[in-house]
Amino acid sequence: MLRRTITLFFLFLAVPIWGQQGNDRAMVRKMVDGFYQWYVPLMLKENPVPASNIAIKKKAALFSPKLIKALNEDYEAARQSPGEIVGIDWDPFLDTQDPENRYELGEMSEKNNRFYIKVHGVRDGKKQKEPTVSAVVVKENGKWVFEDFLSPDGESLLSALLALKKEREVPVK
């Protein structure tokens, strides 16, 4: 009887943890989906600056400060070097130069307190089998934010931005 009571007690304690994890998954999925529903039409329009820069200004609360800083530095370097490619030359949130008209979320996984959500382009009404990009979402200061974006081969946007920054810092001979 005591063993059964103890077991039920611990199961009762675990239920809120399981429920919270499911709630976090739903919140993260809703945040990521909402961002792409807003972002893709913006990205497809003519803008005086890259859509990604508009996104990190208008939706700054959705991004980690580290990601915002890296993207701003990259954008500023590109702005100061017209006609040269000194930074990323693809959309950082879609990992492409040729975006689709629509994107859908795919598989979502969790590892090390981060959610990884695959984002698939939709072409001719069909969701592409391979994801275009994976969004990495982490909780910072009590809210979920984009921490990074991974290409289909696992290449990190933050790593690419850091590598480009280091290249720019090397003096030209």
PyMOL commands that place a pseudoatom at each C-alpha (Angstrom):
pseudoatom trace, name=CA, resn=MET, resi=1, chain=A, elem=C, hetatm=0, pos=[0.000, 0.000, 0.000]
pseudoatom trace, name=CA, resn=LEU, resi=2, chain=A, elem=C, hetatm=0, pos=[2.798, 2.431, 0.914]
pseudoatom trace, name=CA, resn=ARG, resi=3, chain=A, elem=C, hetatm=0, pos=[4.665, 1.616, -2.306]
pseudoatom trace, name=CA, resn=ARG, resi=4, chain=A, elem=C, hetatm=0, pos=[1.536, 2.296, -4.353]
pseudoatom trace, name=CA, resn=THR, resi=5, chain=A, elem=C, hetatm=0, pos=[0.951, 5.617, -2.525]
pseudoatom trace, name=CA, resn=ILE, resi=6, chain=A, elem=C, hetatm=0, pos=[4.546, 6.711, -3.133]
pseudoatom trace, name=CA, resn=THR, resi=7, chain=A, elem=C, hetatm=0, pos=[4.334, 5.744, -6.807]
pseudoatom trace, name=CA, resn=LEU, resi=8, chain=A, elem=C, hetatm=0, pos=[1.079, 7.669, -7.259]
pseudoatom trace, name=CA, resn=PHE, resi=9, chain=A, elem=C, hetatm=0, pos=[2.581, 10.660, -5.459]
pseudoatom trace, name=CA, resn=PHE, resi=10, chain=A, elem=C, hetatm=0, pos=[5.555, 10.823, -7.829]
pseudoatom trace, name=CA, resn=LEU, resi=11, chain=A, elem=C, hetatm=0, pos=[3.342, 10.308, -10.864]
pseudoatom trace, name=CA, resn=PHE, resi=12, chain=A, elem=C, hetatm=0, pos=[1.159, 13.172, -9.645]
pseudoatom trace, name=CA, resn=LEU, resi=13, chain=A, elem=C, hetatm=0, pos=[4.254, 15.397, -9.400]
pseudoatom trace, name=CA, resn=ALA, resi=14, chain=A, elem=C, hetatm=0, pos=[5.391, 14.459, -12.918]
pseudoatom trace, name=CA, resn=VAL, resi=15, chain=A, elem=C, hetatm=0, pos=[2.099, 15.348, -14.644]
pseudoatom trace, name=CA, resn=PRO, resi=16, chain=A, elem=C, hetatm=0, pos=[2.667, 19.144, -14.540]
pseudoatom trace, name=CA, resn=ILE, resi=17, chain=A, elem=C, hetatm=0, pos=[6.173, 18.655, -15.994]
pseudoatom trace, name=CA, resn=TRP, resi=18, chain=A, elem=C, hetatm=0, pos=[4.832, 16.589, -18.897]
pseudoatom trace, name=CA, resn=GLY, resi=19, chain=A, elem=C, hetatm=0, pos=[2.012, 19.062, -19.415]
pseudoatom trace, name=CA, resn=GLN, resi=20, chain=A, elem=C, hetatm=0, pos=[4.426, 22.010, -19.437]
pseudoatom trace, name=CA, resn=GLN, resi=21, chain=A, elem=C, hetatm=0, pos=[6.629, 20.323, -22.035]
pseudoatom trace, name=CA, resn=GLY, resi=22, chain=A, elem=C, hetatm=0, pos=[3.609, 19.808, -24.305]
pseudoatom trace, name=CA, resn=ASN, resi=23, chain=A, elem=C, hetatm=0, pos=[2.553, 23.413, -23.731]
pseudoatom trace, name=CA, resn=ASP, resi=24, chain=A, elem=C, hetatm=0, pos=[6.078, 24.628, -24.586]
pseudoatom trace, name=CA, resn=ARG, resi=25, chain=A, elem=C, hetatm=0, pos=[6.032, 22.597, -27.795]
pseudoatom trace, name=CA, resn=ALA, resi=26, chain=A, elem=C, hetatm=0, pos=[2.706, 24.122, -28.800]
pseudoatom trace, name=CA, resn=MET, resi=27, chain=A, elem=C, hetatm=0, pos=[3.862, 27.656, -27.924]
pseudoatom trace, name=CA, resn=VAL, resi=28, chain=A, elem=C, hetatm=0, pos=[7.103, 27.282, -29.879]
pseudoatom trace, name=CA, resn=ARG, resi=29, chain=A, elem=C, hetatm=0, pos=[5.342, 25.801, -32.890]
pseudoatom trace, name=CA, resn=LYS, resi=30, chain=A, elem=C, hetatm=0, pos=[2.797, 28.653, -32.860]
pseudoatom trace, name=CA, resn=MET, resi=31, chain=A, elem=C, hetatm=0, pos=[5.573, 31.265, -32.584]
pseudoatom trace, name=CA, resn=VAL, resi=32, chain=A, elem=C, hetatm=0, pos=[7.588, 29.797, -35.458]
pseudoatom trace, name=CA, resn=ASP, resi=33, chain=A, elem=C, hetatm=0, pos=[4.536, 29.333, -37.671]
pseudoatom trace, name=CA, resn=GLY, resi=34, chain=A, elem=C, hetatm=0, pos=[3.351, 32.882, -36.942]
pseudoatom trace, name=CA, resn=PHE, resi=35, chain=A, elem=C, hetatm=0, pos=[6.756, 34.274, -37.822]
pseudoatom trace, name=CA, resn=TYR, resi=36, chain=A, elem=C, hetatm=0, pos=[6.906, 32.495, -41.187]
pseudoatom trace, name=CA, resn=GLN, resi=37, chain=A, elem=C, hetatm=0, pos=[3.280, 33.419, -42.009]
pseudoatom trace, name=CA, resn=TRP, resi=38, chain=A, elem=C, hetatm=0, pos=[4.285, 37.065, -41.485]
pseudoatom trace, name=CA, resn=TYR, resi=39, chain=A, elem=C, hetatm=0, pos=[7.815, 36.873, -42.923]
pseudoatom trace, name=CA, resn=VAL, resi=40, chain=A, elem=C, hetatm=0, pos=[7.396, 35.045, -46.240]
pseudoatom trace, name=CA, resn=PRO, resi=41, chain=A, elem=C, hetatm=0, pos=[5.033, 37.639, -47.800]
pseudoatom trace, name=CA, resn=LEU, resi=42, chain=A, elem=C, hetatm=0, pos=[7.407, 40.380, -46.582]
pseudoatom trace, name=CA, resn=MET, resi=43, chain=A, elem=C, hetatm=0, pos=[10.379, 38.559, -48.087]
pseudoatom trace, name=CA, resn=LEU, resi=44, chain=A, elem=C, hetatm=0, pos=[8.627, 38.205, -51.446]
pseudoatom trace, name=CA, resn=LYS, resi=45, chain=A, elem=C, hetatm=0, pos=[7.916, 41.959, -51.720]
pseudoatom trace, name=CA, resn=GLU, resi=46, chain=A, elem=C, hetatm=0, pos=[10.287, 44.625, -52.993]
pseudoatom trace, name=CA, resn=ASN, resi=47, chain=A, elem=C, hetatm=0, pos=[11.870, 46.251, -49.952]
pseudoatom trace, name=CA, resn=PRO, resi=48, chain=A, elem=C, hetatm=0, pos=[14.481, 49.025, -49.726]
pseudoatom trace, name=CA, resn=VAL, resi=49, chain=A, elem=C, hetatm=0, pos=[16.459, 46.833, -47.309]
pseudoatom trace, name=CA, resn=PRO, resi=50, chain=A, elem=C, hetatm=0, pos=[16.626, 43.067, -46.898]
pseudoatom trace, name=CA, resn=ALA, resi=51, chain=A, elem=C, hetatm=0, pos=[13.459, 41.566, -45.386]
pseudoatom trace, name=CA, resn=SER, resi=52, chain=A, elem=C, hetatm=0, pos=[15.599, 39.978, -42.677]
pseudoatom trace, name=CA, resn=ASN, resi=53, chain=A, elem=C, hetatm=0, pos=[16.588, 43.447, -41.451]
pseudoatom trace, name=CA, resn=ILE, resi=54, chain=A, elem=C, hetatm=0, pos=[12.972, 44.531, -41.327]
pseudoatom trace, name=CA, resn=ALA, resi=55, chain=A, elem=C, hetatm=0, pos=[12.183, 41.348, -39.369]
pseudoatom trace, name=CA, resn=ILE, resi=56, chain=A, elem=C, hetatm=0, pos=[14.849, 41.864, -36.718]
pseudoatom trace, name=CA, resn=LYS, resi=57, chain=A, elem=C, hetatm=0, pos=[13.694, 45.449, -36.236]
pseudoatom trace, name=CA, resn=LYS, resi=58, chain=A, elem=C, hetatm=0, pos=[9.935, 44.875, -36.210]
pseudoatom trace, name=CA, resn=LYS, resi=59, chain=A, elem=C, hetatm=0, pos=[10.026, 41.490, -34.479]
pseudoatom trace, name=CA, resn=ALA, resi=60, chain=A, elem=C, hetatm=0, pos=[13.162, 41.917, -32.347]
pseudoatom trace, name=CA, resn=ALA, resi=61, chain=A, elem=C, hetatm=0, pos=[11.516, 40.167, -29.394]
pseudoatom trace, name=CA, resn=LEU, resi=62, chain=A, elem=C, hetatm=0, pos=[11.520, 36.931, -31.414]
pseudoatom trace, name=CA, resn=PHE, resi=63, chain=A, elem=C, hetatm=0, pos=[15.307, 36.805, -31.796]
pseudoatom trace, name=CA, resn=SER, resi=64, chain=A, elem=C, hetatm=0, pos=[18.180, 36.270, -29.388]
pseudoatom trace, name=CA, resn=PRO, resi=65, chain=A, elem=C, hetatm=0, pos=[20.347, 39.367, -28.865]
pseudoatom trace, name=CA, resn=LYS, resi=66, chain=A, elem=C, hetatm=0, pos=[23.353, 37.409, -30.159]
pseudoatom trace, name=CA, resn=LEU, resi=67, chain=A, elem=C, hetatm=0, pos=[21.597, 36.627, -33.448]
pseudoatom trace, name=CA, resn=ILE, resi=68, chain=A, elem=C, hetatm=0, pos=[20.385, 40.213, -33.860]
pseudoatom trace, name=CA, resn=LYS, resi=69, chain=A, elem=C, hetatm=0, pos=[23.898, 41.546, -33.246]
pseudoatom trace, name=CA, resn=ALA, resi=70, chain=A, elem=C, hetatm=0, pos=[25.475, 39.159, -35.766]
pseudoatom trace, name=CA, resn=LEU, resi=71, chain=A, elem=C, hetatm=0, pos=[22.877, 39.937, -38.448]
pseudoatom trace, name=CA, resn=ASN, resi=72, chain=A, elem=C, hetatm=0, pos=[23.179, 43.699, -37.890]
pseudoatom trace, name=CA, resn=GLU, resi=73, chain=A, elem=C, hetatm=0, pos=[26.973, 43.543, -38.179]
pseudoatom trace, name=CA, resn=ASP, resi=74, chain=A, elem=C, hetatm=0, pos=[26.686, 41.541, -41.396]
pseudoatom trace, name=CA, resn=TYR, resi=75, chain=A, elem=C, hetatm=0, pos=[24.116, 43.936, -42.849]
pseudoatom trace, name=CA, resn=GLU, resi=76, chain=A, elem=C, hetatm=0, pos=[26.212, 46.976, -41.938]
pseudoatom trace, name=CA, resn=ALA, resi=77, chain=A, elem=C, hetatm=0, pos=[29.314, 45.482, -43.571]
pseudoatom trace, name=CA, resn=ALA, resi=78, chain=A, elem=C, hetatm=0, pos=[27.340, 44.784, -46.744]
pseudoatom trace, name=CA, resn=ARG, resi=79, chain=A, elem=C, hetatm=0, pos=[25.865, 48.296, -46.724]
pseudoatom trace, name=CA, resn=GLN, resi=80, chain=A, elem=C, hetatm=0, pos=[29.355, 49.803, -46.475]
pseudoatom trace, name=CA, resn=SER, resi=81, chain=A, elem=C, hetatm=0, pos=[30.641, 47.693, -49.387]
pseudoatom trace, name=CA, resn=PRO, resi=82, chain=A, elem=C, hetatm=0, pos=[28.167, 48.155, -52.249]
pseudoatom trace, name=CA, resn=GLY, resi=83, chain=A, elem=C, hetatm=0, pos=[28.906, 45.944, -55.224]
pseudoatom trace, name=CA, resn=GLU, resi=84, chain=A, elem=C, hetatm=0, pos=[30.930, 43.495, -53.140]
pseudoatom trace, name=CA, resn=ILE, resi=85, chain=A, elem=C, hetatm=0, pos=[29.824, 40.373, -51.333]
pseudoatom trace, name=CA, resn=VAL, resi=86, chain=A, elem=C, hetatm=0, pos=[31.210, 40.725, -47.822]
pseudoatom trace, name=CA, resn=GLY, resi=87, chain=A, elem=C, hetatm=0, pos=[28.374, 39.057, -45.927]
pseudoatom trace, name=CA, resn=ILE, resi=88, chain=A, elem=C, hetatm=0, pos=[25.658, 36.494, -46.408]
pseudoatom trace, name=CA, resn=ASP, resi=89, chain=A, elem=C, hetatm=0, pos=[24.066, 36.599, -49.826]
pseudoatom trace, name=CA, resn=TRP, resi=90, chain=A, elem=C, hetatm=0, pos=[21.046, 34.468, -49.001]
pseudoatom trace, name=CA, resn=ASP, resi=91, chain=A, elem=C, hetatm=0, pos=[17.987, 34.907, -46.849]
pseudoatom trace, name=CA, resn=PRO, resi=92, chain=A, elem=C, hetatm=0, pos=[19.021, 33.913, -43.321]
pseudoatom trace, name=CA, resn=PHE, resi=93, chain=A, elem=C, hetatm=0, pos=[15.605, 32.651, -42.203]
pseudoatom trace, name=CA, resn=LEU, resi=94, chain=A, elem=C, hetatm=0, pos=[14.856, 30.613, -45.316]
pseudoatom trace, name=CA, resn=ASP, resi=95, chain=A, elem=C, hetatm=0, pos=[18.430, 29.632, -46.238]
pseudoatom trace, name=CA, resn=THR, resi=96, chain=A, elem=C, hetatm=0, pos=[17.827, 30.367, -49.894]
pseudoatom trace, name=CA, resn=GLN, resi=97, chain=A, elem=C, hetatm=0, pos=[18.227, 32.961, -52.617]
pseudoatom trace, name=CA, resn=ASP, resi=98, chain=A, elem=C, hetatm=0, pos=[15.149, 31.675, -54.439]
pseudoatom trace, name=CA, resn=PRO, resi=99, chain=A, elem=C, hetatm=0, pos=[12.270, 31.480, -51.964]
pseudoatom trace, name=CA, resn=GLU, resi=100, chain=A, elem=C, hetatm=0, pos=[9.054, 29.571, -52.462]
pseudoatom trace, name=CA, resn=ASN, resi=101, chain=A, elem=C, hetatm=0, pos=[5.719, 31.388, -52.163]
pseudoatom trace, name=CA, resn=ARG, resi=102, chain=A, elem=C, hetatm=0, pos=[4.777, 29.385, -49.094]
pseudoatom trace, name=CA, resn=TYR, resi=103, chain=A, elem=C, hetatm=0, pos=[6.408, 27.408, -46.295]
pseudoatom trace, name=CA, resn=GLU, resi=104, chain=A, elem=C, hetatm=0, pos=[5.098, 24.833, -43.832]
pseudoatom trace, name=CA, resn=LEU, resi=105, chain=A, elem=C, hetatm=0, pos=[6.503, 23.553, -40.591]
pseudoatom trace, name=CA, resn=GLY, resi=106, chain=A, elem=C, hetatm=0, pos=[7.542, 19.945, -40.413]
pseudoatom trace, name=CA, resn=GLU, resi=107, chain=A, elem=C, hetatm=0, pos=[9.089, 17.741, -37.779]
pseudoatom trace, name=CA, resn=MET, resi=108, chain=A, elem=C, hetatm=0, pos=[9.913, 19.264, -34.418]
pseudoatom trace, name=CA, resn=SER, resi=109, chain=A, elem=C, hetatm=0, pos=[12.437, 17.831, -31.998]
pseudoatom trace, name=CA, resn=GLU, resi=110, chain=A, elem=C, hetatm=0, pos=[13.944, 18.860, -28.689]
pseudoatom trace, name=CA, resn=LYS, resi=111, chain=A, elem=C, hetatm=0, pos=[17.532, 18.537, -27.530]
pseudoatom trace, name=CA, resn=ASN, resi=112, chain=A, elem=C, hetatm=0, pos=[19.465, 20.343, -24.789]
pseudoatom trace, name=CA, resn=ASN, resi=113, chain=A, elem=C, hetatm=0, pos=[16.538, 22.653, -23.965]
pseudoatom trace, name=CA, resn=ARG, resi=114, chain=A, elem=C, hetatm=0, pos=[16.248, 23.758, -27.600]
pseudoatom trace, name=CA, resn=PHE, resi=115, chain=A, elem=C, hetatm=0, pos=[13.555, 23.067, -30.135]
pseudoatom trace, name=CA, resn=TYR, resi=116, chain=A, elem=C, hetatm=0, pos=[14.496, 22.318, -33.731]
pseudoatom trace, name=CA, resn=ILE, resi=117, chain=A, elem=C, hetatm=0, pos=[11.699, 22.899, -36.226]
pseudoatom trace, name=CA, resn=LYS, resi=118, chain=A, elem=C, hetatm=0, pos=[12.106, 21.901, -39.856]
pseudoatom trace, name=CA, resn=VAL, resi=119, chain=A, elem=C, hetatm=0, pos=[10.685, 24.399, -42.339]
pseudoatom trace, name=CA, resn=HIS, resi=120, chain=A, elem=C, hetatm=0, pos=[9.696, 23.088, -45.783]
pseudoatom trace, name=CA, resn=GLY, resi=121, chain=A, elem=C, hetatm=0, pos=[9.052, 25.038, -48.949]
pseudoatom trace, name=CA, resn=VAL, resi=122, chain=A, elem=C, hetatm=0, pos=[5.784, 24.369, -50.759]
pseudoatom trace, name=CA, resn=ARG, resi=123, chain=A, elem=C, hetatm=0, pos=[6.085, 24.128, -54.543]
pseudoatom trace, name=CA, resn=ASP, resi=124, chain=A, elem=C, hetatm=0, pos=[3.135, 23.510, -56.866]
pseudoatom trace, name=CA, resn=GLY, resi=125, chain=A, elem=C, hetatm=0, pos=[0.968, 22.875, -53.816]
pseudoatom trace, name=CA, resn=LYS, resi=126, chain=A, elem=C, hetatm=0, pos=[3.249, 20.144, -52.469]
pseudoatom trace, name=CA, resn=LYS, resi=127, chain=A, elem=C, hetatm=0, pos=[5.386, 20.353, -49.367]
pseudoatom trace, name=CA, resn=GLN, resi=128, chain=A, elem=C, hetatm=0, pos=[8.978, 19.590, -50.335]
pseudoatom trace, name=CA, resn=LYS, resi=129, chain=A, elem=C, hetatm=0, pos=[10.347, 16.388, -48.829]
pseudoatom trace, name=CA, resn=GLU, resi=130, chain=A, elem=C, hetatm=0, pos=[13.574, 17.989, -47.591]
pseudoatom trace, name=CA, resn=PRO, resi=131, chain=A, elem=C, hetatm=0, pos=[13.441, 21.014, -45.292]
pseudoatom trace, name=CA, resn=THR, resi=132, chain=A, elem=C, hetatm=0, pos=[14.762, 24.331, -46.536]
pseudoatom trace, name=CA, resn=VAL, resi=133, chain=A, elem=C, hetatm=0, pos=[15.963, 25.323, -43.082]
pseudoatom trace, name=CA, resn=SER, resi=134, chain=A, elem=C, hetatm=0, pos=[15.601, 24.354, -39.430]
pseudoatom trace, name=CA, resn=ALA, resi=135, chain=A, elem=C, hetatm=0, pos=[14.789, 27.025, -36.882]
pseudoatom trace, name=CA, resn=VAL, resi=136, chain=A, elem=C, hetatm=0, pos=[16.483, 26.649, -33.499]
pseudoatom trace, name=CA, resn=VAL, resi=137, chain=A, elem=C, hetatm=0, pos=[14.397, 28.073, -30.655]
pseudoatom trace, name=CA, resn=VAL, resi=138, chain=A, elem=C, hetatm=0, pos=[15.520, 28.469, -27.053]
pseudoatom trace, name=CA, resn=LYS, resi=139, chain=A, elem=C, hetatm=0, pos=[14.009, 30.033, -23.945]
pseudoatom trace, name=CA, resn=GLU, resi=140, chain=A, elem=C, hetatm=0, pos=[15.842, 33.214, -22.882]
pseudoatom trace, name=CA, resn=ASN, resi=141, chain=A, elem=C, hetatm=0, pos=[14.662, 35.364, -19.996]
pseudoatom trace, name=CA, resn=GLY, resi=142, chain=A, elem=C, hetatm=0, pos=[11.395, 33.464, -19.837]
pseudoatom trace, name=CA, resn=LYS, resi=143, chain=A, elem=C, hetatm=0, pos=[10.453, 33.757, -23.522]
pseudoatom trace, name=CA, resn=TRP, resi=144, chain=A, elem=C, hetatm=0, pos=[11.044, 31.661, -26.603]
pseudoatom trace, name=CA, resn=VAL, resi=145, chain=A, elem=C, hetatm=0, pos=[13.355, 33.197, -29.217]
pseudoatom trace, name=CA, resn=PHE, resi=146, chain=A, elem=C, hetatm=0, pos=[15.087, 32.180, -32.419]
pseudoatom trace, name=CA, resn=GLU, resi=147, chain=A, elem=C, hetatm=0, pos=[18.666, 31.355, -31.489]
pseudoatom trace, name=CA, resn=ASP, resi=148, chain=A, elem=C, hetatm=0, pos=[19.923, 30.118, -34.841]
pseudoatom trace, name=CA, resn=PHE, resi=149, chain=A, elem=C, hetatm=0, pos=[18.894, 28.714, -38.212]
pseudoatom trace, name=CA, resn=LEU, resi=150, chain=A, elem=C, hetatm=0, pos=[20.433, 25.572, -39.694]
pseudoatom trace, name=CA, resn=SER, resi=151, chain=A, elem=C, hetatm=0, pos=[20.804, 24.717, -43.363]
pseudoatom trace, name=CA, resn=PRO, resi=152, chain=A, elem=C, hetatm=0, pos=[19.708, 21.234, -44.474]
pseudoatom trace, name=CA, resn=ASP, resi=153, chain=A, elem=C, hetatm=0, pos=[23.300, 20.013, -44.052]
pseudoatom trace, name=CA, resn=GLY, resi=154, chain=A, elem=C, hetatm=0, pos=[23.385, 21.341, -40.469]
pseudoatom trace, name=CA, resn=GLU, resi=155, chain=A, elem=C, hetatm=0, pos=[25.401, 24.494, -41.200]
pseudoatom trace, name=CA, resn=SER, resi=156, chain=A, elem=C, hetatm=0, pos=[24.690, 27.172, -38.581]
pseudoatom trace, name=CA, resn=LEU, resi=157, chain=A, elem=C, hetatm=0, pos=[23.733, 30.719, -39.586]
pseudoatom trace, name=CA, resn=LEU, resi=158, chain=A, elem=C, hetatm=0, pos=[25.559, 32.073, -36.527]
pseudoatom trace, name=CA, resn=SER, resi=159, chain=A, elem=C, hetatm=0, pos=[28.706, 30.152, -37.485]
pseudoatom trace, name=CA, resn=ALA, resi=160, chain=A, elem=C, hetatm=0, pos=[28.515, 31.468, -41.049]
pseudoatom trace, name=CA, resn=LEU, resi=161, chain=A, elem=C, hetatm=0, pos=[28.079, 35.046, -39.803]
pseudoatom trace, name=CA, resn=LEU, resi=162, chain=A, elem=C, hetatm=0, pos=[31.045, 34.649, -37.447]
pseudoatom trace, name=CA, resn=ALA, resi=163, chain=A, elem=C, hetatm=0, pos=[33.248, 33.227, -40.215]
pseudoatom trace, name=CA, resn=LEU, resi=164, chain=A, elem=C, hetatm=0, pos=[32.356, 36.106, -42.540]
pseudoatom trace, name=CA, resn=LYS, resi=165, chain=A, elem=C, hetatm=0, pos=[33.088, 38.626, -39.788]
pseudoatom trace, name=CA, resn=LYS, resi=166, chain=A, elem=C, hetatm=0, pos=[36.534, 37.077, -39.255]
pseudoatom trace, name=CA, resn=GLU, resi=167, chain=A, elem=C, hetatm=0, pos=[37.212, 37.261, -43.006]
pseudoatom trace, name=CA, resn=ARG, resi=168, chain=A, elem=C, hetatm=0, pos=[36.306, 40.960, -43.017]
pseudoatom trace, name=CA, resn=GLU, resi=169, chain=A, elem=C, hetatm=0, pos=[38.704, 41.597, -40.136]
pseudoatom trace, name=CA, resn=VAL, resi=170, chain=A, elem=C, hetatm=0, pos=[41.713, 40.226, -42.040]
pseudoatom trace, name=CA, resn=PRO, resi=171, chain=A, elem=C, hetatm=0, pos=[43.662, 43.141, -43.551]
pseudoatom trace, name=CA, resn=VAL, resi=172, chain=A, elem=C, hetatm=0, pos=[43.722, 43.254, -47.344]
pseudoatom trace, name=CA, resn=LYS, resi=173, chain=A, elem=C, hetatm=0, pos=[47.245, 42.979, -48.772]
for i in range(1, 173): cmd.bond("trace and resi %d" % i, "trace and resi %d" % (i + 1))
show_as sticks, trace
zoom trace
